[in-house]
Amino acid sequence: MDKLLGANLTNVTSSETDLNNEQCENAMIVKAYPIDMVRATDAVDGENARNCMLEPFVGQEFDSADAALNFYTSYAQRVGFKVRIGQLYRSRTDGAVTSRRFVCSKEGFQLSSRTGCPAVIRVQRRDSEKWVIDLFHKDHNHHLEHDGGETPPPVIQVKAPRSAKLTVNVSHRRKVHLFKDVEDAFSCPSGFINSKHLNEIGNVILRKGEPCVGLEFNSANEAYQFYNAYAAHAGFRIRIGQLFRSKNDGSITSRRFVCSKEGFQHPSRLGCGAFMRIKRHESGRWVVDRHKKDHNHDLEPQPEAQKRNLIASKRFAGELNCGFQGKEPVNLNNVMKRTRDNKIGSDWYPGLFEYFQSKQAEDTGFFYAVEVENSNCMSVFWADGRSRFSCSQFGDTIVLDTSYRKNAHAVPFATFIGVNHHKQPVLLACALIVDESVESFSWLFQTWLRAMSGCHPLSIIADQDKAVQQAVAQVFPRTLHRFSSWQIREKEQGGLAMLDENFRFEYEKCIYQSQTAEEFDVGWNTLIGKYGLKENAWLKEMYIKRNNWVPLFLRGTFFAGILATDNFESFFGTPFNAQTPVAEFISRYEIGLERRRGEERKESLNSLNLQGFLQTKEPVEEQCLRLYTHAVFKVFQKELLNCYRYLGFKIYEEVALSRYLVRRCENDDEKCIVTVISTNLTVNCSCKMFEYEGILCRHILRVFQILGISEIPARYILHRWTRNAEYGTLQDMDSDGGPQELKTLMLWSLREAACKYIEAGATSLEKYKLAYEIMREGGRKLRWQR
């Protein structure tokens, strides 16, 4: 990545939009500015005409960033490639754009069609208000599309000259906010579709008619509903396109709703130009100021077929409750049973099985299983010995990462992730999921139990789809299922995107700052009533399921400190593309796994060899420094230092039970209740930090200071957070696990210890001799014990 241009700049990534020249010049200019349009050859003469034939060079000046974009786009058209708008940089002082990058359309690797092309120009705004090229990379790493013929000159906008010098610019392109694309399903803003919504489509069309310039709406949401209904009636689907904001107050002034086949970002898109744009007037009403009706693809005006598509599309519609009047509701499970389409390429299975067999030959703990239906291979599950041993240590909280679903063209590769004693993500298992049905997820979880010696996690973070919820309830009945934050945010964008910033502020305050169930209920009901959202189906569903996603209701369950707002980074980084060959998939999988495990080994060595710093004279700090890993000790130390900012008062006492009110010195509103049972020194706090994260909170530590307790009881030092967690918890095994499970844990633990001897001993000849002597001595003792 390019270095920031000066200390006063911050990097802001703009939307990566392919600038197909014909699209850019026709769609972005002719439609937006129908007047003052001329051919480039008619407008450019003299020095400017000669400059247009040049290639970019460092030091070249332009009157604006748009003029630079226009020049580079014209140059790209002649040479034979396409341009995208890359990053922009803003001033930290006033937020003004100070630098822009224009890149080849094949820059990066986000799509399979991109090759990481380095071709780029970067322009920087100078004090003279001129934009100057300060970086130019000419070479491409792919074949250009120039056919040697004469390229027609682009259509560009010509601004009226201020002087004798003529300035040529493309239309000004504002930074826009892109909403979630909805490609494969007709959706309503709430994220749910029901029979009432389907029946209302015809009524909406009858009331408003077809879209036309001048048509008015009371809100942008009403306009969206209208165009959505019109699209369903006409036989196409829509997406929420660009929005434009006021430069004065940042309020939304204009919106575009486009056909789902607009653009070329995915193979299913055809560059369709149909759209409707609305603009907010001073009266507060929204008026259609542009509309294009024609499509460049066939429409599907079959309402019944659309209804079937709605029922089958589980990915974007969420939990469906589509029932037709006078009939029983459609059973989603039955639909999925009839349509279990395999998303795993048939050529993958032989390559995977060959890889699994080779791994079993070198790793006796390697496990894999394949779901078979009607003699066909379906979902695949696997975990190596290291991952299975990690589950015995850190399988109390697991994250089922299915974020591949964000990309319709990604391999359906899911991972089970835990949190190790260094607070790092650790791989527990992997899977390829054939489809998103109850059958697939139930098989996946049941296979997990077989592979992990019946390990039932305390909590699981997974998607909130109906299929996942049912599978978790069936296989992990005692496990708390928390919904994935990324999926909640996507559904918020779909269901609440039309509401203003005031709603967003009050909505997040209600969710993340409520301290009691009563406070949450009052805040939620007030919010729903104030903004007229009582009929919003998505919000109704989320309130019913509040125990599965609102932080207040999750505090009493162990989640290893994973916050409800955390973006859990994908373990292997960028999702694997559907065009990825199985051999490349296996190679990238092993490289990514080794990288993560290398990071874990490095942190283990740091905890062993590096000494932390004590910042108080409290004995409990010294105790935790000896026991905890570096990462966990930092969390504990922060709580200990913060406890000095709190005051504690005994407010209740009865025999051995006492209660303390602990509040912050400068904030009476920030307070918690700590309960202490003196007979066995049992403590708990209303903030539930220990239950949620497994580390004592500042409130309990303050009460310990008041009571003169100088050592934390053993029950409040979780073994999973200690330096010795890597050796497993064999000392805690009871007879319920059985001899086979105990033998398996011992085998994994010994193998891990042996690997560390090997890795340390291979770093130098001296360490090799030492490690070899230690193992020989150990071998003599083992033979003696036999």
C-alpha positions in Angstrom: 0.0 0.0 0.0 1.2 3.4 -0.8 2.5 5.5 2.1 0.3 8.3 3.3 1.1 11.5 1.7 2.2 13.5 4.7 1.5 13.3 8.4 -1.8 15.2 8.0 -3.5 12.6 5.8 -5.8 9.6 6.6 -6.5 6.8 4.2 -10.1 6.4 3.1 -11.1 3.7 0.7 -13.7 4.6 -1.9 -16.1 2.2 -3.5 -14.3 0.1 -6.0 -16.4 0.6 -9.1 -15.3 -0.6 -12.5 -15.1 2.3 -14.8 -16.1 0.7 -18.0 -15.5 3.6 -20.4 -18.8 3.4 -22.1 -20.5 3.1 -18.7 -18.6 5.9 -17.2 -19.1 8.3 -20.0 -22.7 7.4 -20.9 -24.2 6.4 -17.6 -22.3 8.7 -15.4 -22.3 11.8 -17.7 -25.0 11.7 -20.3 -27.6 10.6 -17.8 -26.4 12.9 -15.1 -25.7 16.0 -17.3 -27.8 15.9 -20.5 -26.7 19.4 -21.5 -23.4 20.7 -22.6 -22.2 17.3 -23.9 -19.9 17.2 -26.8 -17.5 14.7 -28.5 -14.0 14.9 -27.2 -12.7 15.7 -30.7 -15.1 18.6 -30.9 -14.1 20.1 -27.6 -10.4 19.5 -27.3 -8.0 21.5 -29.4 -4.6 23.1 -29.2 -2.4 22.1 -26.4 -5.1 20.0 -24.7 -5.6 17.9 -27.8 -1.8 17.2 -27.9 -1.8 16.4 -24.2 -4.6 13.8 -24.7 -2.3 11.8 -26.9 0.4 11.6 -24.3 0.8 9.0 -21.6 0.8 10.1 -18.0 4.0 11.3 -16.4 5.0 12.5 -13.0 4.6 16.2 -12.7 1.6 16.4 -15.1 -0.9 19.0 -13.9 -4.7 19.1 -14.1 -7.3 21.6 -13.0 -9.2 18.9 -11.0 -9.1 15.3 -9.9 -11.9 14.6 -12.4 -9.8 16.0 -15.2 -7.0 13.6 -14.2 -9.5 10.7 -14.2 -10.8 11.7 -17.6 -7.3 11.9 -19.0 -6.3 8.5 -17.5 -9.6 6.9 -18.7 -9.0 8.2 -22.3 -5.4 6.9 -22.1 -6.6 3.6 -20.9 -9.1 3.3 -23.7 -6.4 3.9 -26.3 -4.0 1.4 -24.7 -6.6 -1.3 -24.0 -7.5 -1.5 -20.3 -10.2 -0.2 -18.0 -9.9 2.0 -14.9 -11.3 1.9 -11.4 -11.3 4.7 -8.8 -9.0 3.5 -6.1 -8.2 5.0 -2.7 -8.6 8.6 -1.7 -6.8 10.5 1.1 -8.3 13.2 3.2 -6.8 16.0 5.3 -7.0 15.4 9.0 -7.5 19.2 9.4 -10.6 19.8 7.4 -11.5 16.5 5.8 -10.9 17.8 2.2 -9.7 15.3 -0.4 -5.9 15.8 -0.9 -4.9 12.8 -3.0 -6.6 10.2 -5.3 -5.5 6.9 -6.9 -6.8 5.7 -10.3 -6.0 2.0 -10.9 -6.4 -0.6 -13.6 -9.7 -2.5 -13.3 -7.7 -5.7 -12.6 -6.0 -4.3 -9.6 -6.4 -6.4 -6.4 -7.7 -9.9 -6.0 -11.3 -9.4 -4.7 -12.8 -11.0 -7.9 -11.5 -14.0 -9.9 -11.1 -11.7 -12.9 -8.6 -9.5 -11.1 -4.9 -10.2 -11.4 -3.3 -7.8 -8.9 -2.3 -5.4 -11.7 0.1 -2.7 -10.4 -0.8 -0.1 -13.0 -1.8 3.2 -11.3 -1.6 7.0 -11.3 -1.8 9.0 -8.2 -2.7 12.7 -8.2 -2.1 15.1 -5.3 -3.7 18.5 -4.7 -1.2 21.3 -4.4 -1.6 24.7 -2.7 -2.2 26.2 -6.1 -5.4 24.0 -6.3 -3.8 22.1 -9.2 -3.8 18.3 -9.2 -0.3 16.9 -10.0 0.6 13.3 -10.8 3.2 12.2 -8.2 3.1 8.5 -8.9 2.8 6.6 -12.2 3.2 2.9 -12.8 2.8 2.0 -16.5 3.3 -1.7 -16.7 0.4 -4.3 -16.5 0.7 -7.9 -15.5 -2.0 -9.1 -18.0 -2.7 -8.9 -21.7 -4.2 -5.6 -22.9 -7.4 -5.5 -25.0 -6.3 -3.0 -27.6 -7.1 -4.5 -31.0 -5.0 -2.0 -33.0 -8.0 -0.3 -34.6 -9.0 3.2 -34.1 -10.7 3.7 -30.8 -13.7 6.1 -30.9 -13.2 9.2 -28.8 -15.0 9.2 -25.5 -17.9 11.4 -24.7 -17.0 13.9 -22.0 -18.4 16.9 -20.3 -16.9 20.2 -21.2 -17.1 22.9 -18.6 -17.5 26.5 -19.8 -14.0 28.0 -20.0 -13.1 30.7 -17.5 -10.4 32.0 -19.8 -9.0 31.3 -23.2 -7.7 28.0 -21.9 -10.2 25.2 -22.4 -10.7 22.7 -19.5 -12.0 19.2 -20.1 -13.5 17.2 -17.2 -15.6 14.2 -16.6 -18.6 14.8 -14.4 -17.9 15.2 -10.7 -18.2 11.9 -8.9 -19.1 12.2 -5.2 -18.0 9.7 -2.6 -21.1 7.4 -2.2 -22.2 4.9 0.4 -23.0 1.5 -1.1 -25.7 -0.6 0.5 -25.8 -4.4 0.6 -26.4 -5.9 -2.8 -29.4 -8.1 -3.0 -28.9 -10.2 -6.1 -30.6 -13.6 -5.7 -33.8 -12.7 -3.9 -36.6 -10.2 -4.0 -36.5 -8.5 -0.6 -38.2 -5.9 1.5 -36.5 -3.5 3.8 -37.4 -5.4 6.9 -35.5 -8.4 5.6 -38.7 -10.6 5.8 -41.2 -11.4 3.1 -44.7 -12.6 3.9 -48.0 -13.2 2.1 -49.3 -9.8 3.1 -46.4 -8.0 1.4 -46.9 -10.1 -1.8 -50.6 -9.3 -1.8 -50.0 -5.6 -1.4 -47.8 -5.4 -4.6 -50.7 -5.0 -6.9 -52.3 -2.4 -4.7 -49.2 -0.2 -4.7 -48.9 -0.3 -8.4 -52.6 0.6 -8.8 -52.2 3.6 -6.5 -49.0 5.0 -8.0 -48.9 3.6 -11.5 -45.5 3.2 -13.3 -42.5 5.2 -12.2 -42.2 8.6 -14.0 -40.4 11.8 -13.5 -42.2 14.0 -11.0 -43.8 11.2 -9.0 -43.7 12.2 -5.3 -43.4 10.2 -2.1 -43.5 11.1 1.6 -40.2 9.2 2.4 -37.4 7.5 0.7 -38.6 4.2 2.2 -42.0 4.7 0.5 -40.2 5.2 -2.8 -38.2 2.1 -2.3 -41.4 0.1 -1.5 -43.0 1.4 -4.6 -40.2 0.6 -7.0 -39.7 -2.8 -5.3 -43.4 -3.6 -5.9 -43.3 -2.3 -9.5 -40.2 -4.5 -10.1 -41.9 -7.6 -8.8 -44.9 -6.8 -11.0 -42.8 -6.2 -14.1 -40.6 -9.2 -13.5 -37.2 -8.1 -12.3 -35.4 -7.5 -9.0 -33.8 -4.3 -7.6 -30.9 -3.3 -5.5 -30.2 -0.1 -3.5 -27.7 1.9 -5.4 -25.9 5.1 -4.7 -26.9 7.8 -2.2 -25.7 11.4 -2.2 -25.3 13.6 0.8 -25.4 17.3 1.4 -22.0 19.0 1.7 -23.5 21.3 4.3 -25.0 19.0 6.9 -24.3 15.5 5.6 -28.0 14.7 5.2 -29.1 12.4 2.4 -30.3 14.4 -0.6 -30.7 11.8 -3.4 -31.0 8.0 -3.8 -30.8 5.6 -6.7 -32.6 2.2 -6.9 -31.3 0.0 -9.7 -32.0 -3.3 -11.4 -30.2 -6.2 -9.8 -28.4 -6.9 -13.0 -26.8 -3.4 -13.1 -23.0 -3.4 -13.3 -20.6 -6.2 -14.2 -19.2 -7.1 -10.7 -20.6 -10.6 -10.9 -21.3 -13.0 -13.8 -25.0 -12.7 -13.2 -25.0 -8.9 -13.9 -25.4 -7.6 -17.4 -24.8 -3.9 -17.1 -28.6 -3.2 -17.1 -29.3 0.5 -17.2 -32.8 0.5 -15.7 -33.1 2.6 -12.5 -35.1 5.2 -10.6 -33.6 8.1 -8.8 -35.3 10.2 -6.2 -34.4 13.6 -4.8 -35.4 15.3 -1.6 -37.0 18.7 -1.9 -37.1 21.5 0.7 -40.6 20.4 1.5 -39.3 17.1 2.8 -41.0 15.1 0.1 -39.0 12.9 -2.3 -39.5 13.3 -6.0 -38.5 11.1 -8.9 -36.1 13.2 -11.0 -34.7 10.5 -13.3 -36.0 7.2 -14.5 -35.0 4.7 -17.1 -37.4 1.9 -17.9 -35.7 -0.2 -20.5 -33.7 -3.3 -19.6 -31.1 -5.2 -21.6 -32.3 -8.6 -20.5 -35.5 -10.6 -20.5 -38.0 -10.0 -17.7 -39.9 -12.7 -15.9 -43.4 -11.5 -15.3 -44.7 -14.7 -13.6 -45.9 -13.9 -10.1 -46.2 -17.5 -9.0 -42.7 -18.3 -10.2 -41.5 -15.2 -8.2 -43.2 -16.5 -5.1 -41.5 -19.9 -5.5 -38.2 -18.1 -5.9 -38.9 -16.2 -2.7 -39.5 -19.4 -0.7 -36.4 -21.1 -2.1 -34.1 -18.1 -1.4 -33.1 -18.6 2.2 -29.9 -16.7 2.0 -31.3 -13.1 1.8 -34.8 -13.5 3.0 -33.9 -15.0 6.4 -36.6 -17.0 8.1 -39.6 -17.1 5.7 -43.2 -17.3 6.8 -44.7 -17.2 3.3 -48.3 -18.5 3.5 -50.9 -18.1 0.9 -54.4 -17.1 2.0 -56.6 -20.1 2.8 -53.7 -22.6 2.7 -51.2 -24.0 5.1 -47.8 -22.1 5.4 -45.1 -23.5 3.2 -42.7 -25.7 5.1 -39.1 -24.5 4.4 -37.6 -27.8 5.6 -39.5 -29.7 2.9 -38.5 -27.2 0.3 -34.8 -27.5 1.2 -35.1 -31.4 1.2 -36.2 -31.2 -2.4 -33.5 -28.8 -3.4 -30.3 -29.8 -1.8 -28.0 -28.6 -4.6 -24.4 -29.5 -4.1 -22.2 -26.3 -4.0 -19.0 -28.3 -3.8 -17.4 -29.1 -7.1 -17.4 -32.8 -7.9 -13.7 -32.6 -8.8 -12.9 -31.6 -5.3 -13.7 -34.8 -3.5 -10.9 -37.0 -5.0 -8.3 -34.3 -4.3 -9.5 -33.8 -0.7 -9.7 -37.5 0.1 -6.2 -38.1 -1.2 -5.0 -35.2 0.9 -6.8 -36.5 4.0 -5.3 -40.0 3.6 -1.8 -38.6 3.3 -2.4 -36.5 6.5 -3.6 -39.6 8.4 -0.4 -41.4 7.5 1.6 -38.8 9.3 -0.9 -37.7 12.0 -2.7 -40.5 13.8 -5.1 -37.9 15.3 -6.3 -36.7 12.0 -10.1 -37.1 11.6 -12.4 -36.6 8.6 -16.0 -37.6 7.7 -18.2 -37.2 4.6 -21.9 -36.9 4.5 -23.4 -39.4 2.0 -26.9 -39.1 0.5 -28.2 -41.4 -2.2 -24.6 -42.6 -2.8 -23.5 -39.0 -3.4 -20.8 -37.2 -1.4 -22.2 -34.1 0.3 -20.7 -32.1 3.2 -17.1 -32.8 4.4 -15.7 -32.3 7.9 -12.1 -32.6 9.0 -9.7 -31.8 12.0 -6.1 -32.7 12.5 -4.7 -33.9 15.8 -3.5 -30.5 16.9 -7.0 -29.0 16.4 -8.7 -31.8 18.3 -6.3 -31.3 21.2 -7.0 -27.6 21.1 -10.7 -28.4 21.4 -9.9 -30.2 24.7 -8.3 -27.0 25.9 -10.4 -24.2 24.3 -13.6 -25.9 23.1 -15.8 -24.1 25.7 -16.6 -21.3 23.2 -16.6 -21.9 19.5 -17.3 -19.6 16.5 -18.8 -21.2 13.4 -17.4 -18.9 10.7 -19.6 -19.1 7.6 -18.7 -15.6 6.3 -18.1 -17.1 2.9 -21.8 -16.4 2.5 -21.0 -12.7 2.0 -19.7 -13.6 -1.5 -22.0 -15.6 -3.8 -19.0 -17.0 -5.7 -16.9 -18.2 -2.7 -16.2 -21.8 -1.8 -18.6 -22.9 1.0 -15.7 -23.3 3.4 -16.6 -23.0 7.1 -14.3 -23.1 10.1 -14.8 -23.8 13.8 -12.7 -21.3 15.7 -11.8 -21.2 19.4 -9.9 -18.6 21.5 -6.6 -19.9 23.0 -4.9 -18.8 26.2 -3.2 -15.9 24.4 -6.6 -14.6 23.2 -5.7 -15.6 19.6 -8.1 -17.5 17.3 -7.2 -21.2 17.1 -8.5 -23.6 14.5 -10.7 -26.5 15.9 -12.1 -28.0 12.7 -13.0 -27.2 9.1 -15.9 -28.1 6.8 -17.3 -27.8 3.3 -21.0 -27.3 3.6 -23.0 -28.6 0.7 -26.0 -26.4 1.3 -27.5 -24.3 4.1 -30.2 -26.7 5.2 -31.1 -28.2 8.6 -29.7 -31.5 7.4 -26.3 -30.1 6.6 -25.8 -28.2 9.9 -27.2 -31.1 12.0 -24.8 -33.5 10.3 -22.0 -31.0 10.9 -22.6 -30.6 14.6 -23.1 -34.4 15.2 -19.8 -35.0 13.4 -18.2 -32.4 15.6 -19.3 -34.4 18.7 -17.8 -37.7 17.3 -14.5 -36.0 16.4 -14.2 -34.1 19.7 -15.0 -36.9 22.1 -18.5 -35.5 22.8 -17.4 -31.9 23.6 -20.5 -29.8 24.1 -19.5 -26.1 24.0 -20.9 -23.7 26.6 -21.6 -21.2 23.8 -21.5 -21.0 20.0 -21.4 -17.9 17.8 -23.1 -18.8 14.5 -25.6 -17.4 12.0 -29.2 -16.8 12.9 -30.7 -18.6 10.0 -33.6 -20.9 10.9 -31.6 -23.9 9.7 -28.6 -23.1 12.0 -30.9 -22.3 15.0 -32.7 -25.7 14.6 -29.5 -27.6 14.3 -27.9 -26.0 17.3 -31.1 -26.7 19.4 -31.2 -30.3 18.3 -27.5 -31.2 18.7 -26.3 -28.7 21.4 -29.4 -28.3 23.6 -27.4 -26.9 26.6 -25.3 -24.5 24.4 -26.2 -20.8 24.1 -26.4 -19.8 20.5 -25.3 -16.2 19.9 -26.0 -14.7 16.5 -23.1 -13.6 14.3 -22.6 -9.8 14.4 -21.8 -9.6 10.6 -25.1 -11.1 9.7 -27.0 -8.8 12.1 -25.3 -5.7 10.6 -26.2 -6.9 7.1 -29.9 -7.3 8.1 -29.8 -3.9 9.8 -28.7 -2.4 6.6 -31.5 -4.1 4.7 -34.3 -3.4 7.2 -33.2 -0.1 8.8 -31.2 1.6 6.1 -33.9 4.2 5.3 -33.9 5.6 8.9 -31.9 8.6 9.9 -28.8 9.0 12.2 -31.0 9.9 15.2 -32.6 6.5 15.0 -29.2 4.8 14.7 -27.9 6.5 17.8 -31.0 5.7 19.9 -31.0 2.1 18.6 -27.4 1.4 19.5 -27.8 3.1 22.9 -30.7 0.8 23.7 -28.9 -2.3 22.7 -25.4 -1.7 24.0 -26.0 0.5 27.1 -29.0 -1.1 28.8 -28.1 -2.5 32.2 -31.3 -4.3 33.1 -34.0 -6.2 31.2 -36.6 -3.6 32.3 -34.4 -0.8 31.0 -34.0 -2.5 27.6 -37.7 -3.2 27.3 -38.6 0.4 28.0 -36.0 1.7 25.6 -36.9 -0.7 22.8 -40.7 0.0 23.1 -40.0 3.8 23.1 -37.9 3.5 20.0 -40.4 1.4 18.1 -43.2 3.7 19.0 -41.3 6.9 18.2 -40.3 5.9 14.7 -43.5 3.9 13.8 -41.8 0.5 13.5 -44.4 -1.6 15.2 -45.1 -3.5 12.0 -41.4 -4.1 11.1 -41.2 -7.9 10.9 -37.4 -8.0 11.3 -37.5 -5.9 14.5 -40.3 -8.1 15.9 -38.2 -11.2 15.3 -35.1 -9.7 16.8 -37.0 -8.7 19.9 -38.3 -12.2 20.4 -34.7 -13.5 19.9 -33.1 -10.8 22.1 -31.5 -13.4 24.4 -29.4 -14.5 21.4 -27.8 -11.2 20.5 -28.3 -8.3 22.9 -25.2 -8.1 25.2 -27.3 -7.6 28.3 -28.7 -11.1 28.0 -25.4 -12.8 27.1 -23.4 -11.7 30.1 -24.0 -14.7 32.2 -22.5 -17.1 29.7 -18.8 -17.7 28.9 -17.7 -16.3 25.6 -14.0 -16.0 26.2 -14.4 -12.2 26.1 -15.6 -12.0 22.5 -17.7 -8.9 22.4 -21.0 -8.7 20.6 -19.6 -6.0 18.4 -16.4 -7.8 17.5 -15.6 -8.5 13.9 -14.1 -12.0 14.1 -11.4 -12.0 11.5 -11.6 -14.9 9.0 -8.9 -17.5 10.1 -7.6 -17.9 6.6 -8.1 -14.3 5.4 -9.8 -13.7 2.0 -12.4 -16.4 1.1 -11.5 -19.0 -1.4 -13.0 -18.3 -4.8 -15.2 -20.8 -6.6 -12.6 -21.0 -9.4 -9.9 -22.0 -7.0 -8.5 -25.4 -7.9 -8.5 -28.0 -5.1 -4.7 -28.2 -5.1 -4.4 -24.4 -4.6 -7.1 -24.6 -1.9 -5.1 -27.2 0.0 -1.8 -25.3 -0.4 -3.3 -22.0 0.8 -5.0 -23.8 3.7 -1.8 -25.3 4.9 0.1 -22.0 4.5 -2.5 -20.1 6.4 -2.7 -22.8 9.2 1.0 -22.8 9.7 1.1 -19.0 9.8 -1.5 -18.9 12.6 0.2 -21.7 14.5 3.5 -20.0 14.2 2.0 -16.9 15.8 0.7 -19.0 18.6 4.2 -20.6 19.2 5.8 -17.1 19.2 3.3 -15.9 21.8 3.9 -19.0 24.0 7.7 -18.3 23.9 7.1 -14.7 24.8 5.0 -15.7 27.8 7.7 -18.2 28.9 10.8 -16.0 28.3 9.6 -12.4 28.8 8.9 -10.9 32.2 5.9 -8.6 32.6 6.0 -5.4 34.7 4.2 -5.0 38.0 2.5 -1.6 38.4 1.2 -2.0 41.9 2.3 -3.6 45.2 -0.8 -5.8 45.3 0.0 -9.5 46.0 -2.8 -10.5 43.6 -0.9 -8.8 40.7 2.2 -10.8 41.4 0.2 -13.9 41.6 -1.5 -13.4 38.2 1.8 -12.4 36.6 3.2 -15.8 37.5 0.1 -17.7 36.3 -1.5 -15.9 33.3 -0.2 -15.5 29.8 1.0 -12.1 28.7 -2.2 -11.3 26.8 -4.5 -12.3 29.7 -2.4 -10.6 32.4 -2.7 -7.3 30.5 -6.5 -7.6 30.8 -6.3 -8.4 34.5 -3.8 -5.7 35.1 -6.1 -3.1 33.5 -9.0 -4.1 35.7 -6.7 -4.0 38.8 -5.5 -0.5 37.9 -9.0 0.7 37.3 -10.3 -0.6 40.6 -8.6 2.4 42.4 -11.1 4.7 40.7 -14.0 3.0 42.5 -15.5 3.3 46.0 -17.1 0.4 47.8 -19.8 0.5 50.5 -21.4 -2.4 52.3 -25.1 -2.1 51.8 -26.4 -5.5 53.1 -25.2 -8.2 55.6 -26.8 -11.3 56.8 -24.8 -14.1 58.5 -22.1 -15.0 55.9 -23.6 -13.1 53.0 -22.7 -9.5 52.3 -23.4 -7.1 49.4 -21.3 -4.1 48.4 -22.2 -1.2 46.2 -19.1 -0.3 44.1 -19.3 2.9 42.1 -16.9 5.1 40.1 -15.7 8.1 42.0 -16.5 10.7 39.3 -19.6 9.0 38.0 -22.5 8.0 40.2 -24.3 6.3 37.3 -21.5 3.7 36.9 -22.1 1.2 39.7 -22.4 -2.5 40.3 -23.4 -4.8 43.2 -20.8 -7.3 44.4 -22.1 -10.2 46.6 -19.7 -12.1 48.9 -20.2 -15.3 50.8 -17.5 -15.4 53.4 -17.6 -19.1 54.4 -16.1 -20.3 51.1 -15.1 -16.9 49.6 -17.6 -17.0 46.7 -18.0 -13.7 44.9 -20.0 -12.5 42.0 -20.7 -9.1 40.4 -23.7 -7.7 38.6 -21.4 -6.8 35.6 -20.9 -10.5 35.0 -17.4 -10.0 33.6 -16.0 -13.2 35.2 -18.9 -15.3 33.8 -18.5 -13.8 30.4 -14.7 -13.6 30.1 -13.3 -15.7 32.9 -11.3 -12.8 34.5 -12.2 -11.0 37.7 -13.6 -7.5 37.2 -12.5 -4.2 38.8 -15.5 -4.2 41.1 -14.6 -7.6 42.7 -11.0 -6.6 43.0 -12.0 -3.4 44.8 -14.0 -5.5 47.3 -11.0 -7.8 47.8 -9.0 -4.7 48.7 -11.6 -3.7 51.3 -11.7 -7.2 52.8 -7.9 -7.5 52.8 -7.8 -10.5 50.5 -4.3 -10.8 49.1 -4.7 -14.0 47.0 -7.3 -14.8 44.4 -9.0 -18.1 45.1 -8.1 -20.9 42.7 -11.6 -21.2 41.3 -11.3 -17.7 39.9 -8.0 -18.5 37.9 -9.3 -20.4 34.9 -6.8 -23.0 33.7 -7.5 -22.1 30.1 -6.0 -18.6 30.6 -2.8 -19.8 32.2 0.6 -20.4 30.7 0.2 -24.2 31.4 -3.1 -24.3 29.4 -1.1 -25.7 26.4 -0.5 -28.9 28.4 -4.2 -29.6 28.5 -6.4 -30.3 31.5 -5.6 -34.0 32.2 -5.6 -33.4 35.9 -9.2 -32.4 35.7 -10.3 -35.5 33.8 -12.9 -37.7 35.7 -14.3 -41.1 35.1 -17.0 -39.7 32.9 -14.6 -39.2 30.0 -13.6 -42.9 29.8 -10.2 -44.5 29.3 -10.2 -44.0 25.6 -10.8 -40.2 25.8 -8.1 -40.0 28.5 -5.6 -41.9 26.4 -6.4 -39.6 23.4 -5.8 -36.5 25.5 -2.5 -37.9 26.8 -1.4 -38.8 23.3 -2.2 -35.3 22.0 -0.5 -33.6 24.9 2.7 -35.6 24.7 2.8 -35.0 20.9 2.6 -31.3 21.4 5.3 -31.3 24.1 7.6 -33.4 21.8 7.0 -31.0 18.9 8.2 -28.1 21.1 11.4 -30.0 21.9 12.0 -30.7 18.2 11.4 -27.0 17.2 13.6 -25.6 20.0 16.3 -28.2 19.5 16.6 -27.7 15.7 17.5 -24.0 16.0 21.2 -24.6 16.8 23.7 -27.4 17.3 24.0 -26.6 21.0 20.3 -26.7 21.6 20.0 -29.9 19.6 22.5 -31.6 21.9 20.7 -30.3 25.0 17.2 -31.4 23.7 18.6 -34.8 22.7 20.2 -35.4 26.1 16.9 -34.4 27.9 14.9 -36.8 25.8 17.5 -39.6 26.3 17.3 -39.0 30.1 13.5 -39.1 29.9 13.6 -42.3 27.9 15.8 -44.0 30.5 13.3 -43.0 33.3 10.3 -44.3 31.3 12.0 -47.6 30.7 12.8 -47.8 34.4 9.2 -47.1 35.3 8.0 -50.0 33.1 
